[in-house]
Amino acid sequence: MKYFLIAGEASGDLHASNLMAQIKKEDPNAEFRFFGGDLMTAVGGTMLLHYREMAFMGIFEVVANLGKVKRNMALCQEALKEYMPDLLILVDYPGFNLRMAKFAKTLGLKVYYYISPKIWAWKKKRAYTVKKLIDKMFVIFPFEVDFYKQFDYKVEYVGNPLVDAMKAREKSIIPADEFRQRFNLGDKPYIALVAGSRRNEIKKLLPEMLKASENFPDYQFIIAGAPGIDHDFYNEFISGYKNVQVVFDQTYSVVKNAVAAVVTSGTATLEAAFLRTPQVVVYKLQYASYLVGRVLVKINFISLVNIILNRECVKELIQTDLANRITAEVSHILTDTDYRNRMLKDYEEINTILGDGSASAQTAKIIVDDISK
């Protein structure tokens, strides 16, 4: 069978690659073409566009790159017409993917969605569009089943694919002593900085994290280098900081062996919870995008950790005075044992909710069974 996948960011590349690997187990003759990344390429198939050319964050950034977005859409439409896959699989990334779903239906293609867009946070009426365009939706949070019920749309809950990815990579995590030796970290405890996977979010958040680092002379700070971002890009920010270094291709080891982490809101917050590293979550947009978001977003929290529990497990710092607030919260994590332990206890509850790590396998089996009928 022929499969076309669209993943528009680093987390989508990760989860799509695991799904592709499981599809190959169910369908050994599977052929793939995709918009995605290096992890999907490693599984096999033809990459038509890298997600680096697609990952725009915030309303105004999208508008500023509208010409590129339109060219990407045109390229995708032509690729779908030429390839005519047995199934189009969309992975999150709704602004682009829902438009491609609409186009795919004009071609008579079957469209499945893996990892629902977070329309429960804003643009809830998009559920009607999903119901109209998507033949089957796979969701990764239990509360999403009830959300779609409001629209008389049945979805498949398969567990969270992050657990699949984490369990698969757990064996590659380097033990603390070996990790320190390999990267010449010395004896000081360190705090992990996870500043995001996109250049624009790194530009907004890493300087705030680095300012906070100046207030912790007894600690090192290790930046988890993002895939596809070169060392020179980080050097622009860390020049002059003696207690900061970047480690690439070892994000899980960086976070696991840290005493605390400062994490950009997104999938990385769940990864820190899985790794049982206490964290503070940060987020920053262009000011105009932030104002629009305050009006449109209809949820109480921004981090997936807190959204899953529907209460505050980790502190969320948004938009202003971030360096000072990061300093205060990291100090709280480091010095208040009860506070730290409550967070770790909440992590155990989150990991129970997220499932057993079979999301990719379950989804692949359903997909191949469906299109083989």
VODO-723245 format. One record per residue (C-alpha): residue number from 1; x negated, y negated, z negated. Coordinates in Angstrom, 2 decimals. Each point is the difference from the previous one (the first is absolute). Last residue first. Layout:
! VODO-723245
{rec NUM; {X; Y; Z}} ...
***
This chain:
! VODO-723245
{rec 373; {10.49; 4.48; -3.41}} {rec 372; {-3.73; -0.68; 0.06}} {rec 371; {0.54; -3.68; -0.72}} {rec 370; {1.61; 0.66; -3.36}} {rec 369; {-2.25; 2.81; -1.22}} {rec 368; {-3.09; -2.07; 0.88}} {rec 367; {1.25; -3.04; -1.89}} {rec 366; {1.29; 1.89; -3.05}} {rec 365; {-3.28; 1.91; -0.33}} {rec 364; {-2.07; -3.18; 0.40}} {rec 363; {2.02; -1.79; -2.67}} {rec 362; {-0.41; 2.78; -2.55}} {rec 361; {-3.75; 0.28; 0.68}} {rec 360; {-0.57; -3.75; -0.25}} {rec 359; {2.01; -0.34; -3.21}} {rec 358; {-1.59; 2.99; -1.75}} {rec 357; {-1.93; -1.77; -2.77}} {rec 356; {1.98; 1.09; -3.04}} {rec 355; {2.29; -2.94; -0.54}} {rec 354; {-0.21; -3.76; -0.52}} {rec 353; {2.22; 0.01; -3.10}} {rec 352; {-2.45; 2.05; -2.09}} {rec 351; {-2.84; -2.30; 1.04}} {rec 350; {1.98; -3.03; -1.09}} {rec 349; {0.71; 1.49; -3.43}} {rec 348; {-3.69; 0.73; -0.52}} {rec 347; {-0.86; -3.57; 1.04}} {rec 346; {2.36; -1.30; -2.70}} {rec 345; {-2.14; 1.78; -2.59}} {rec 344; {-3.12; -1.66; 1.46}} {rec 343; {1.63; -3.42; -0.31}} {rec 342; {1.00; 0.67; -3.59}} {rec 341; {-3.59; 1.10; -0.71}} {rec 340; {-1.45; -3.28; 1.28}} {rec 339; {2.38; -2.09; -2.10}} {rec 338; {-0.77; 2.06; -3.10}} {rec 337; {-3.75; -0.33; 0.61}} {rec 336; {0.08; -3.78; 0.34}} {rec 335; {-3.53; -1.20; 0.86}} {rec 334; {-0.65; 1.01; 3.61}} {rec 333; {3.57; -0.27; 1.29}} {rec 332; {0.54; -3.38; -1.68}} {rec 331; {-3.31; -1.30; 1.33}} {rec 330; {1.08; 1.10; 3.49}} {rec 329; {3.24; -1.92; -0.51}} {rec 328; {-1.61; -3.25; -1.14}} {rec 327; {-2.68; -0.03; 2.69}} {rec 326; {2.54; 0.81; 2.72}} {rec 325; {2.11; -2.91; -1.25}} {rec 324; {-2.92; -2.40; 0.22}} {rec 323; {-0.95; 1.13; 3.51}} {rec 322; {3.61; 0.09; 1.22}} {rec 321; {1.01; -3.58; -0.74}} {rec 320; {2.85; 0.35; 2.52}} {rec 319; {1.36; 2.62; 2.43}} {rec 318; {1.27; 2.99; -1.94}} {rec 317; {-1.40; 1.87; -2.97}} {rec 316; {1.80; 3.28; -0.73}} {rec 315; {-0.72; 1.67; -3.34}} {rec 314; {0.25; 3.78; -0.01}} {rec 313; {2.74; 2.22; -1.45}} {rec 312; {2.80; -2.51; 0.31}} {rec 311; {3.34; 1.67; 0.56}} {rec 310; {1.88; 1.64; 2.86}} {rec 309; {-2.33; 3.01; -0.29}} {rec 308; {-0.44; 0.32; 3.76}} {rec 307; {0.04; -3.77; 0.52}} {rec 306; {-2.63; -0.51; -2.71}} {rec 305; {-2.58; 2.27; 1.62}} {rec 304; {1.03; -1.11; 3.48}} {rec 303; {-1.07; -3.54; -0.82}} {rec 302; {2.25; -2.91; 0.96}} {rec 301; {2.50; -0.01; -2.86}} {rec 300; {3.56; -1.22; -0.70}} {rec 299; {1.34; 0.51; 3.50}} {rec 298; {1.99; -2.26; 2.33}} {rec 297; {-2.64; -1.50; 2.28}} {rec 296; {1.48; -2.71; 2.23}} {rec 295; {-0.26; -3.23; -1.98}} {rec 294; {-3.32; 0.70; -1.72}} {rec 293; {-1.31; 1.36; 3.29}} {rec 292; {0.66; -3.28; 1.81}} {rec 291; {-1.96; -1.88; -2.65}} {rec 290; {-2.86; 2.51; 0.20}} {rec 289; {-0.12; -0.21; 3.78}} {rec 288; {-0.34; -3.80; -0.28}} {rec 287; {-2.78; 0.36; -2.58}} {rec 286; {-2.04; 2.43; 2.07}} {rec 285; {0.20; 3.23; -1.92}} {rec 284; {-1.55; 1.30; -3.22}} {rec 283; {0.33; 3.21; -1.96}} {rec 282; {-1.66; 1.46; -3.06}} {rec 281; {0.53; 3.19; -2.00}} {rec 280; {-1.82; 0.66; -3.30}} {rec 279; {-1.27; 3.49; -0.57}} {rec 278; {-0.67; 2.86; -2.40}} {rec 277; {-1.61; 2.93; 1.86}} {rec 276; {1.94; 3.28; -0.17}} {rec 275; {-1.05; 1.16; 3.49}} {rec 274; {3.65; 0.45; 1.02}} {rec 273; {0.78; -3.44; -1.44}} {rec 272; {-2.90; -1.55; 1.92}} {rec 271; {1.29; 1.65; 3.18}} {rec 270; {3.48; -1.35; -0.71}} {rec 269; {-1.36; -3.55; -0.17}} {rec 268; {-2.04; 0.64; 3.16}} {rec 267; {3.22; 0.50; 1.98}} {rec 266; {0.74; -3.70; -0.20}} {rec 265; {-0.72; -2.92; -2.31}} {rec 264; {-3.69; -0.88; -0.05}} {rec 263; {-1.78; 1.71; -2.88}} {rec 262; {-2.22; -1.21; -2.83}} {rec 261; {-1.27; 3.19; -1.61}} {rec 260; {-1.04; 1.15; -3.47}} {rec 259; {-2.63; 2.22; -1.64}} {rec 258; {-1.08; 1.12; 3.47}} {rec 257; {-0.91; 3.60; 0.89}} {rec 256; {3.28; 0.84; 1.70}} {rec 255; {0.16; -3.30; 1.91}} {rec 254; {-3.42; 0.21; 1.66}} {rec 253; {0.32; 3.75; 0.54}} {rec 252; {3.35; -0.49; 1.70}} {rec 251; {-1.30; -2.85; 2.16}} {rec 250; {-3.15; 1.85; 1.11}} {rec 249; {-0.32; -0.87; 3.70}} {rec 248; {-1.89; -3.22; -0.73}} {rec 247; {-1.50; -1.32; -3.24}} {rec 246; {-0.35; -3.76; -0.37}} {rec 245; {-2.00; -1.74; -2.72}} {rec 244; {0.58; -2.53; -2.76}} {rec 243; {-2.04; -0.87; -3.11}} {rec 242; {-2.41; -2.38; 1.74}} {rec 241; {2.67; -2.16; 1.65}} {rec 240; {-1.81; -2.54; 2.19}} {rec 239; {1.19; 1.43; 3.31}} {rec 238; {3.13; 1.99; -0.78}} {rec 237; {2.42; -1.78; 2.33}} {rec 236; {-1.83; -0.25; 3.33}} {rec 235; {-1.63; 3.35; -0.80}} {rec 234; {3.42; 1.65; 0.25}} {rec 233; {0.27; -0.76; 3.72}} {rec 232; {-3.62; 1.04; 0.54}} {rec 231; {0.77; 3.45; -1.43}} {rec 230; {2.46; 0.82; 2.77}} {rec 229; {3.76; 0.50; -0.38}} {rec 228; {1.39; 3.01; 1.88}} {rec 227; {0.88; 1.96; -3.12}} {rec 226; {0.10; -2.24; -3.09}} {rec 225; {-3.01; -0.29; -2.33}} {rec 224; {0.96; 0.75; -3.61}} {rec 223; {-1.63; -2.92; -1.78}} {rec 222; {-1.98; 0.89; -3.11}} {rec 221; {-0.21; -2.46; -2.87}} {rec 220; {-2.57; 0.45; -2.76}} {rec 219; {0.79; -0.69; -3.63}} {rec 218; {-1.65; -1.70; -3.01}} {rec 217; {0.08; -3.42; 1.68}} {rec 216; {3.81; 0.07; 0.31}} {rec 215; {1.21; -3.59; 0.60}} {rec 214; {-1.77; -0.34; 3.35}} {rec 213; {2.09; 2.90; 1.30}} {rec 212; {3.09; -2.22; -0.06}} {rec 211; {-1.44; -2.17; 2.76}} {rec 210; {-0.69; 3.17; 1.98}} {rec 209; {3.61; 1.13; -0.24}} {rec 208; {1.24; -3.37; 1.23}} {rec 207; {-2.49; 0.06; 2.90}} {rec 206; {1.18; 3.54; 0.87}} {rec 205; {3.68; -0.95; 0.23}} {rec 204; {0.59; -2.34; 2.93}} {rec 203; {-2.83; 1.08; 2.28}} {rec 202; {0.70; 3.67; -0.81}} {rec 201; {3.64; -0.57; 0.96}} {rec 200; {-1.04; -1.45; 3.33}} {rec 199; {-2.56; 2.68; 0.78}} {rec 198; {2.49; 2.81; -0.53}} {rec 197; {-0.70; 3.07; -2.16}} {rec 196; {0.57; -1.41; -3.47}} {rec 195; {-2.07; -1.57; -2.79}} {rec 194; {-0.63; 3.10; -2.09}} {rec 193; {-2.46; -1.27; -2.62}} {rec 192; {-1.18; 2.67; -2.43}} {rec 191; {-1.30; -0.94; -3.46}} {rec 190; {-3.33; 1.41; -1.15}} {rec 189; {-1.68; 1.35; -3.09}} {rec 188; {-3.68; -1.02; -0.21}} {rec 187; {-2.48; 2.86; 0.25}} {rec 186; {-1.50; -0.47; 3.44}} {rec 185; {2.00; -0.06; 3.21}} {rec 184; {-2.63; 1.40; 2.34}} {rec 183; {2.56; 1.29; 2.53}} {rec 182; {-0.87; 3.70; -0.17}} {rec 181; {-0.97; -0.16; -3.67}} {rec 180; {3.25; -1.62; -1.13}} {rec 179; {2.10; 2.44; 2.04}} {rec 178; {-1.94; 2.97; -1.40}} {rec 177; {0.71; -1.14; -3.54}} {rec 176; {3.70; -0.68; 0.69}} {rec 175; {0.88; 3.13; 1.95}} {rec 174; {0.47; -0.57; 3.77}} {rec 173; {3.56; 0.35; 1.28}} {rec 172; {-0.07; 2.34; 3.00}} {rec 171; {2.05; 2.69; -1.77}} {rec 170; {2.86; -2.45; -0.50}} {rec 169; {0.21; -0.71; 3.73}} {rec 168; {2.75; 2.48; 0.89}} {rec 167; {1.77; -0.67; -3.29}} {rec 166; {-0.03; -3.74; 0.71}} {rec 165; {1.28; 0.36; 3.53}} {rec 164; {2.84; 2.32; -0.95}} {rec 163; {0.88; -2.21; -2.99}} {rec 162; {0.11; -3.00; 2.33}} {rec 161; {2.46; 1.94; 2.09}} {rec 160; {2.75; -0.63; -2.59}} {rec 159; {2.78; 2.54; -0.29}} {rec 158; {2.08; 1.30; 2.90}} {rec 157; {3.30; -1.88; -0.40}} {rec 156; {1.95; 0.44; 3.24}} {rec 155; {2.57; -2.69; 0.83}} {rec 154; {3.78; -0.10; 0.31}} {rec 153; {1.50; -3.30; 1.12}} {rec 152; {3.37; -1.14; -1.33}} {rec 151; {-1.35; -3.52; -0.49}} {rec 150; {0.08; 0.09; -3.79}} {rec 149; {-1.47; 3.49; 0.27}} {rec 148; {-3.14; -1.65; 1.38}} {rec 147; {-0.86; -1.48; -3.40}} {rec 146; {0.87; 3.22; -1.81}} {rec 145; {-2.58; 1.96; 2.02}} {rec 144; {-2.51; -2.86; -0.37}} {rec 143; {0.05; 0.45; -3.79}} {rec 142; {-1.86; 3.31; 0.34}} {rec 141; {-3.04; -1.61; 1.67}} {rec 140; {-1.68; 1.44; 3.10}} {rec 139; {2.69; -0.24; 2.66}} {rec 138; {0.23; 1.92; 3.28}} {rec 137; {2.51; -1.52; 2.45}} {rec 136; {1.54; 1.97; 2.85}} {rec 135; {1.57; -1.06; 3.29}} {rec 134; {-1.00; -3.63; -0.51}} {rec 133; {1.67; -2.67; 2.14}} {rec 132; {3.49; -0.60; -1.37}} {rec 131; {-0.61; 0.92; -3.64}} {rec 130; {-3.23; -1.98; 0.00}} {rec 129; {1.77; -3.04; 1.41}} {rec 128; {2.69; 0.28; -2.68}} {rec 127; {-2.73; 0.33; -2.62}} {rec 126; {-1.43; -3.27; 1.32}} {rec 125; {2.77; -1.57; -2.07}} {rec 124; {-2.28; 0.36; -3.01}} {rec 123; {-2.28; -2.70; 1.41}} {rec 122; {-2.02; -0.06; -3.21}} {rec 121; {-1.23; 2.40; -2.65}} {rec 120; {2.25; 2.91; 1.01}} {rec 119; {-1.32; -0.55; 3.52}} {rec 118; {-3.29; 1.50; -1.11}} {rec 117; {-0.62; 1.79; 3.27}} {rec 116; {0.69; 3.71; -0.37}} {rec 115; {-2.95; 2.35; 0.04}} {rec 114; {0.22; 2.24; 3.08}} {rec 113; {2.59; -1.20; 2.53}} {rec 112; {1.26; 2.33; 2.72}} {rec 111; {0.97; -1.07; 3.53}} {rec 110; {1.32; 2.23; 2.79}} {rec 109; {-0.55; -1.58; 3.40}} {rec 108; {2.79; -0.94; 2.42}} {rec 107; {-2.11; -2.68; 1.69}} {rec 106; {2.30; -2.77; -1.26}} {rec 105; {-0.31; 1.65; -3.44}} {rec 104; {-3.78; -0.52; 0.15}} {rec 103; {0.48; -3.75; 0.43}} {rec 102; {2.05; -0.25; -3.19}} {rec 101; {-2.50; 2.15; -1.87}} {rec 100; {-2.83; -2.20; 1.27}} {rec 99; {1.74; -3.04; -1.46}} {rec 98; {0.45; 1.87; -3.27}} {rec 97; {-3.70; 0.83; 0.01}} {rec 96; {-1.40; -3.50; 0.39}} {rec 95; {1.72; -1.79; -2.86}} {rec 94; {0.40; 3.28; -1.90}} {rec 93; {-3.61; 1.05; -0.73}} {rec 92; {0.96; 3.34; -1.72}} {rec 91; {-1.18; 2.96; 2.15}} {rec 90; {1.97; 0.57; 3.23}} {rec 89; {0.09; 3.41; 1.66}} {rec 88; {1.12; 0.08; 3.65}} {rec 87; {0.96; 3.52; 1.05}} {rec 86; {-0.05; 2.13; 3.16}} {rec 85; {-2.29; -2.63; 1.48}} {rec 84; {0.67; -1.92; 3.23}} {rec 83; {-3.70; -0.72; 0.69}} {rec 82; {0.31; -2.73; 2.66}} {rec 81; {3.09; -1.67; -1.41}} {rec 80; {-1.38; 0.18; -3.54}} {rec 79; {-3.35; -1.46; 1.08}} {rec 78; {1.69; -2.84; 1.87}} {rec 77; {2.07; -0.88; -3.06}} {rec 76; {-3.07; 0.14; -2.24}} {rec 75; {-1.99; -2.34; 2.23}} {rec 74; {2.91; -2.44; 0.14}} {rec 73; {0.28; 0.06; -3.79}} {rec 72; {-3.73; -0.63; -0.40}} {rec 71; {0.18; -2.90; 2.46}} {rec 70; {2.91; -1.50; -1.94}} {rec 69; {-1.90; 0.29; -3.31}} {rec 68; {-3.10; -1.60; 1.60}} {rec 67; {2.03; -2.99; 1.18}} {rec 66; {1.74; -0.28; -3.36}} {rec 65; {-3.25; -0.30; -1.93}} {rec 64; {0.83; -3.27; -1.79}} {rec 63; {3.58; 1.18; -0.46}} {rec 62; {-1.20; 3.22; -1.64}} {rec 61; {-2.29; -1.98; -2.30}} {rec 60; {2.93; -2.23; -0.86}} {rec 59; {2.27; 2.85; -1.04}} {rec 58; {-2.55; 1.77; -2.16}} {rec 57; {-2.75; 2.55; 0.69}} {rec 56; {-1.14; 0.93; 3.51}} {rec 55; {-1.35; 3.51; 0.53}} {rec 54; {0.36; 0.70; 3.74}} {rec 53; {-3.45; -0.19; 1.58}} {rec 52; {-1.57; 1.66; -3.03}} {rec 51; {2.61; 2.75; 0.50}} {rec 50; {-2.08; 1.30; 2.90}} {rec 49; {1.72; 0.31; 3.39}} {rec 48; {0.40; 2.87; 2.46}} {rec 47; {-1.40; 2.79; -2.15}} {rec 46; {0.06; 3.32; 1.84}} {rec 45; {0.29; 3.33; -1.76}} {rec 44; {-1.83; 1.64; -2.87}} {rec 43; {-0.12; 0.16; -3.78}} {rec 42; {-3.03; -2.31; -0.10}} {rec 41; {1.87; -2.54; 2.13}} {rec 40; {2.73; -0.16; -2.64}} {rec 39; {-2.62; -0.79; -2.64}} {rec 38; {-1.61; -2.62; 2.24}} {rec 37; {3.13; -2.05; 0.51}} {rec 36; {3.48; -0.35; 1.37}} {rec 35; {2.00; -0.60; 3.17}} {rec 34; {0.49; 3.52; 1.20}} {rec 33; {-0.12; 2.80; 2.50}} {rec 32; {0.22; 3.55; -1.25}} {rec 31; {0.32; 3.46; 1.54}} {rec 30; {1.25; 2.95; -2.06}} {rec 29; {-0.83; 3.46; 1.35}} {rec 28; {-0.66; 1.46; -3.47}} {rec 27; {3.48; -1.08; -1.17}} {rec 26; {0.51; 0.73; -3.70}} {rec 25; {-3.68; -0.33; -0.92}} {rec 24; {-0.39; -2.87; 2.48}} {rec 23; {2.95; -1.74; -1.67}} {rec 22; {-1.87; 0.24; -3.33}} {rec 21; {-3.06; -1.76; 1.42}} {rec 20; {2.22; -2.65; 1.61}} {rec 19; {1.70; -0.67; -3.35}} {rec 18; {-3.36; -0.44; -1.70}} {rec 17; {-1.10; -2.43; 2.73}} {rec 16; {3.29; -1.91; -0.24}} {rec 15; {-0.49; -0.45; -3.75}} {rec 14; {-3.50; -1.40; 0.29}} {rec 13; {0.62; -2.14; 3.09}} {rec 12; {3.12; -1.40; -1.67}} {rec 11; {-2.05; -0.96; -3.04}} {rec 10; {-2.50; -1.82; 2.23}} {rec 9; {2.55; -1.99; 1.99}} {rec 8; {2.31; 0.07; 3.02}} {rec 7; {0.82; 3.69; 0.41}} {rec 6; {1.83; 0.98; 3.19}} {rec 5; {0.22; 3.65; 1.04}} {rec 4; {0.75; 1.66; 3.37}} {rec 3; {0.49; 3.76; -0.02}} {rec 2; {-0.03; 2.46; 2.90}} {rec 1; {1.03; 3.61; -0.59}} 
***
